[in-house]
């Protein structure tokens, strides 16, 4: 069985580690390797033992489409550039694909996220660890090219590594394919991030607005996305805006009441994030500050996405032309 491995990358140092771990298995089984260089300015060019294609610099969904459309094999295995496959990953991948029935369109690998010992994980570490329980995430996901072509591939309107894999999986299953979990495994280390990462990731709410538009009110259920806190965030934000507006119009009683609602909601949110963490001064301070910002950021990004995608239509399922080489 022949396989194409597609790795979209922004040129992070982890790419070298990944490719080094893949090399023996690729050589042993003759896999095709396609690295999609998605850096806005690809200088200097990547030098790898495989095919390097320029990406459109519009996010991982568009980069993966470049990769699978250029693939020459019937199975395409997507890997993120920050995972680390074990020495037997290629062998286990072939085992997973060999066991897949003819109506299986995709096989997911198992993801392990190592957490530090001796203390509770931080908020960011817990978010990363949640990937281990994610459904059909493309950190390690193999698809039949026919399944990808039939549904139109990844939705390139989703520019972040956020929901684009869940959206694809839904459309593949809607076309009648089955998705299953395999036994191969990769490790996903927790990469270092700034204290503001939780605020920055709120941009994904704009993508949620697109998914709500194209899949309808039941989009979370259809895409197997767990419920979020957006309704609470909207309430907290509305209370904060109301408190400021009422204070400006010199209605102190109502302003105080709205302010108390904002404070209570923010305190509950912060406590929910602090309780399972290490509770050291740095983490507690970060959680207090970001918990005050996140509700408004989430709400504003959702409204931005709602307006931008107010007339969005589902992805066309007419297969795009692909380069069989």
C-alpha positions as CSV (number, residue, x, y, z in Angstrom):
1,X,0.0,0.0,0.0
2,X,1.3,3.4,-1.0
3,X,0.9,6.5,1.2
4,X,1.6,10.3,0.8
5,X,2.5,12.1,4.0
6,X,1.6,15.8,3.9
7,X,3.1,18.2,6.5
8,X,2.1,21.9,6.4
9,X,4.6,24.0,8.1
10,X,5.5,27.5,9.2
11,X,9.1,26.5,9.5
12,X,9.1,25.9,13.2
13,X,12.2,24.1,14.7
14,X,10.1,21.1,15.5
15,X,9.8,20.3,11.8
16,X,13.4,19.0,11.7
17,X,12.7,16.7,14.6
18,X,9.5,15.4,12.9
19,X,11.2,14.7,9.6
20,X,14.1,13.0,11.3
21,X,11.7,10.7,13.1
22,X,9.8,10.0,9.9
23,X,12.8,9.4,7.6
24,X,13.5,5.7,8.4
25,X,9.8,4.6,7.9
26,X,9.4,6.7,4.7
27,X,12.5,5.1,3.3
28,X,11.5,1.6,4.4
29,X,8.1,1.8,2.8
30,X,8.6,4.2,0.0
31,X,6.1,6.8,1.2
32,X,5.8,10.1,-0.7
33,X,6.6,13.1,1.5
34,X,5.1,16.5,0.7
35,X,6.0,19.5,2.9
36,X,3.9,22.6,2.2
37,X,6.0,25.6,3.2
38,X,3.3,28.1,4.3
39,X,5.5,30.9,5.5
40,X,4.5,34.3,4.1
41,X,8.1,34.8,2.9
42,X,9.7,31.5,2.3
43,X,13.3,32.6,2.6
44,X,15.6,30.7,2.9
45,X,13.8,27.8,1.2
46,X,13.3,24.6,3.2
47,X,15.7,21.8,2.4
48,X,14.1,18.4,3.1
49,X,14.3,14.9,1.6
50,X,11.0,15.2,-0.1
51,X,8.8,17.5,-2.2
52,X,8.5,21.0,-0.9
53,X,5.5,23.0,-2.3
54,X,4.9,26.7,-1.6
55,X,1.8,27.3,0.4
56,X,-0.7,30.1,-0.1
57,X,0.0,31.5,3.4
58,X,-3.7,31.4,4.3
59,X,-3.5,28.9,7.1
60,X,-3.3,25.1,7.5
61,X,-6.5,24.3,5.7
62,X,-5.4,25.9,2.5
63,X,-1.9,24.4,2.9
64,X,-3.2,20.9,3.4
65,X,-5.3,21.3,0.2
66,X,-2.2,22.1,-1.7
67,X,-0.6,19.0,-0.3
68,X,-3.3,16.4,-1.0
69,X,-4.1,17.8,-4.4
70,X,-0.5,17.2,-5.4
71,X,-0.3,13.7,-3.8
72,X,0.0,10.7,-6.1
73,X,-1.2,8.0,-3.8
74,X,-4.7,7.0,-2.7
75,X,-4.1,7.5,1.0
76,X,-2.9,10.9,2.4
77,X,-1.6,11.0,6.0
78,X,-1.6,14.5,7.5
79,X,0.8,15.4,10.2
80,X,1.3,18.7,12.0
81,X,4.8,20.0,12.1
82,X,5.0,19.9,16.0
83,X,4.2,16.3,16.6
84,X,6.7,13.5,17.1
85,X,5.9,10.0,15.7
86,X,7.4,6.9,17.3
87,X,10.0,4.8,15.4
88,X,7.2,2.3,14.3
89,X,4.7,5.0,13.2
90,X,4.9,4.1,9.5
91,X,4.5,0.4,10.2
92,X,1.5,1.1,12.5
93,X,0.0,3.5,9.9
94,X,0.1,0.7,7.3
95,X,-1.6,-1.7,9.8
96,X,-4.3,0.9,10.4
97,X,-5.0,1.4,6.7
98,X,-4.9,-2.3,5.9
99,X,-7.6,-2.9,8.5
100,X,-9.8,-0.1,7.1
101,X,-12.8,-1.3,5.1
102,X,-13.6,0.0,1.7
103,X,-16.1,2.5,3.0
104,X,-13.7,3.9,5.6
105,X,-12.6,7.3,4.4
106,X,-10.3,8.2,7.2
107,X,-8.3,6.8,10.1
108,X,-7.2,8.9,13.0
109,X,-4.0,8.2,15.0
110,X,-3.7,8.4,18.8
111,X,-2.3,11.6,20.3
112,X,-0.3,11.7,23.5
113,X,0.4,15.0,25.2
114,X,3.0,14.7,28.0
115,X,2.4,17.0,30.9
116,X,4.9,18.0,33.6
117,X,5.1,15.9,36.7
118,X,5.2,17.2,40.2
119,X,2.6,20.0,39.7
120,X,-0.8,20.7,38.2
121,X,-0.8,21.7,34.5
122,X,-1.3,25.4,33.6
123,X,-4.3,26.6,31.6
124,X,-2.4,26.4,28.3
125,X,-1.1,22.9,29.1
126,X,-4.6,21.7,29.8
127,X,-5.8,23.2,26.5
128,X,-3.1,21.4,24.6
129,X,-3.8,18.1,26.6
130,X,-7.4,18.3,25.4
131,X,-6.2,17.5,21.9
132,X,-5.6,13.9,23.0
133,X,-9.4,13.5,23.3
134,X,-10.2,15.4,20.1
135,X,-12.2,13.8,17.3
136,X,-10.6,13.5,13.8
137,X,-7.9,16.1,14.4
138,X,-5.4,16.4,11.6
139,X,-2.4,16.4,13.9
140,X,-2.3,12.7,12.7
141,X,-5.2,11.9,10.4
142,X,-5.1,9.8,7.2
143,X,-7.8,10.2,4.5
144,X,-8.5,8.6,1.2
145,X,-7.9,11.1,-1.6
146,X,-11.3,10.1,-3.1
147,X,-13.0,11.2,0.2
148,X,-11.2,14.5,0.2
149,X,-11.9,15.2,-3.5
150,X,-15.6,14.3,-3.1
151,X,-16.3,16.8,-0.4
152,X,-14.1,19.6,-1.8
153,X,-11.3,19.3,0.7
154,X,-10.7,21.6,3.7
155,X,-12.7,24.8,3.9
156,X,-10.1,27.5,3.2
157,X,-12.3,30.2,4.8
158,X,-11.1,28.7,8.2
159,X,-7.6,30.3,8.5
160,X,-6.6,28.9,11.9
161,X,-5.8,25.4,13.2
162,X,-9.2,25.4,14.8
163,X,-12.3,23.5,13.7
164,X,-11.1,23.0,10.1
165,X,-10.5,19.3,10.8
166,X,-13.9,18.9,12.5
167,X,-15.6,20.5,9.6
168,X,-13.9,18.3,7.0
169,X,-14.7,15.2,9.0
170,X,-18.4,16.0,9.1
171,X,-18.5,16.6,5.3
172,X,-16.6,13.3,4.6
173,X,-19.1,11.4,6.8
174,X,-22.0,13.2,5.2
175,X,-20.8,11.8,1.9
176,X,-21.2,8.3,3.2
177,X,-17.7,7.5,4.4
178,X,-16.8,6.1,7.8
179,X,-14.1,7.5,10.1
180,X,-12.3,5.2,12.6
181,X,-9.6,5.4,15.1
182,X,-6.3,3.5,14.5
183,X,-3.6,2.3,16.9
184,X,-0.6,4.3,15.7
185,X,0.6,7.1,18.0
186,X,2.3,10.4,17.9
187,X,3.5,12.7,20.8
188,X,2.4,16.3,20.8
189,X,4.6,18.3,23.2
190,X,3.2,21.5,24.8
191,X,5.0,24.3,23.0
192,X,6.0,27.5,24.9
193,X,3.5,30.3,24.6
194,X,3.0,33.8,25.8
195,X,0.7,34.6,28.8
196,X,-1.7,36.1,26.3
197,X,-2.3,33.0,24.2
198,X,-5.8,32.4,25.7
199,X,-6.8,35.9,24.5
200,X,-5.3,35.4,21.1
201,X,-7.1,32.2,20.5
202,X,-10.5,33.9,20.9
203,X,-10.1,34.8,17.2
204,X,-11.5,31.3,16.6
205,X,-14.9,32.6,17.6
206,X,-15.1,34.2,14.1
207,X,-14.6,30.7,12.6
208,X,-17.4,29.4,14.8
209,X,-19.7,32.0,13.3
210,X,-18.9,30.7,9.9
211,X,-19.6,27.1,10.9
212,X,-22.9,28.3,12.5
213,X,-23.9,29.9,9.3
214,X,-23.1,27.0,7.0
215,X,-24.2,24.1,9.2
216,X,-27.0,25.6,11.2
217,X,-27.9,25.9,14.9
218,X,-26.9,22.2,15.5
219,X,-23.4,22.7,14.2
220,X,-21.6,21.7,17.4
221,X,-23.5,18.5,17.6
222,X,-22.9,17.7,13.9
223,X,-19.2,18.5,14.1
224,X,-18.7,16.8,17.5
225,X,-17.5,20.0,19.1
226,X,-18.1,20.3,22.9
227,X,-20.2,23.1,24.2
228,X,-18.4,26.3,24.9
229,X,-18.8,29.3,27.2
230,X,-19.9,31.8,24.6
231,X,-23.4,32.4,26.1
232,X,-21.8,33.3,29.4
233,X,-19.2,35.5,27.7
234,X,-22.0,37.4,25.9
235,X,-23.8,37.9,29.2
236,X,-20.7,39.1,31.0
237,X,-19.8,41.5,28.1
238,X,-23.3,42.8,28.0
239,X,-23.3,43.5,31.7
240,X,-20.0,45.3,31.4
241,X,-21.1,47.5,28.5
242,X,-24.4,48.2,30.3
243,X,-22.5,49.2,33.5
244,X,-20.4,51.7,31.6
245,X,-23.4,53.1,29.7
246,X,-25.5,53.5,32.8
247,X,-22.6,55.1,34.6
248,X,-22.2,57.6,31.8
249,X,-25.9,58.5,31.9
250,X,-25.7,59.0,35.7
251,X,-27.8,56.1,36.8
252,X,-25.5,54.8,39.6
253,X,-27.9,52.3,41.0
254,X,-28.4,50.4,37.8
255,X,-24.8,50.8,36.9
256,X,-23.8,49.2,40.2
257,X,-26.1,46.3,39.6
258,X,-24.8,45.7,36.1
259,X,-21.2,46.0,37.4
260,X,-21.9,43.4,40.0
261,X,-23.2,41.0,37.4
262,X,-20.0,41.6,35.3
263,X,-17.8,41.1,38.4
264,X,-19.6,37.9,39.5
265,X,-19.4,36.4,36.0
266,X,-15.7,37.3,35.6
267,X,-14.9,35.9,39.0
268,X,-16.6,32.6,38.3
269,X,-14.7,32.3,35.0
270,X,-11.4,33.1,36.6
271,X,-12.0,30.6,39.4
272,X,-12.9,27.9,37.0
273,X,-9.6,28.4,35.2
274,X,-7.5,28.8,38.4
275,X,-8.8,25.8,40.4
276,X,-7.4,23.0,38.3
277,X,-4.0,24.8,37.8
278,X,-0.8,25.1,39.7
279,X,-2.1,28.3,41.5
280,X,1.3,29.9,41.7
281,X,1.3,33.7,41.6
282,X,2.3,34.0,37.9
283,X,-0.5,31.6,36.8
284,X,-3.1,33.2,39.1
285,X,-2.2,36.7,37.9
286,X,-2.4,35.6,34.3
287,X,-5.8,34.0,34.8
288,X,-7.2,37.0,36.6
289,X,-6.2,39.4,33.9
290,X,-7.1,37.3,30.9
291,X,-10.4,36.2,32.4
292,X,-11.4,39.9,32.5
293,X,-10.5,40.3,28.8
294,X,-11.6,37.0,27.2
295,X,-15.4,37.4,27.4
296,X,-15.3,40.7,25.5
297,X,-12.7,39.4,23.0
298,X,-14.8,36.2,22.3
299,X,-18.0,38.2,21.8
300,X,-16.4,40.8,19.5
301,X,-14.7,38.1,17.4
302,X,-18.1,36.2,17.2
303,X,-19.8,39.4,16.0
304,X,-17.1,40.1,13.5
305,X,-17.4,36.6,12.1
306,X,-21.2,36.8,12.1
307,X,-21.1,39.9,10.0
308,X,-18.4,38.7,7.7
309,X,-20.0,35.4,7.0
310,X,-23.6,36.5,7.0
311,X,-24.1,35.3,3.4
312,X,-21.6,32.4,3.4
313,X,-22.6,29.2,1.6
314,X,-21.4,25.6,2.2
315,X,-18.3,24.3,0.5
316,X,-18.9,23.2,-3.0
317,X,-18.6,19.4,-3.4
318,X,-17.5,19.5,-7.1
319,X,-14.1,17.8,-7.0
320,X,-11.3,20.2,-7.8
321,X,-8.8,19.2,-10.4
322,X,-5.9,17.4,-8.8
323,X,-2.3,17.0,-10.0
324,X,-1.7,13.2,-10.4
325,X,1.8,13.9,-11.6
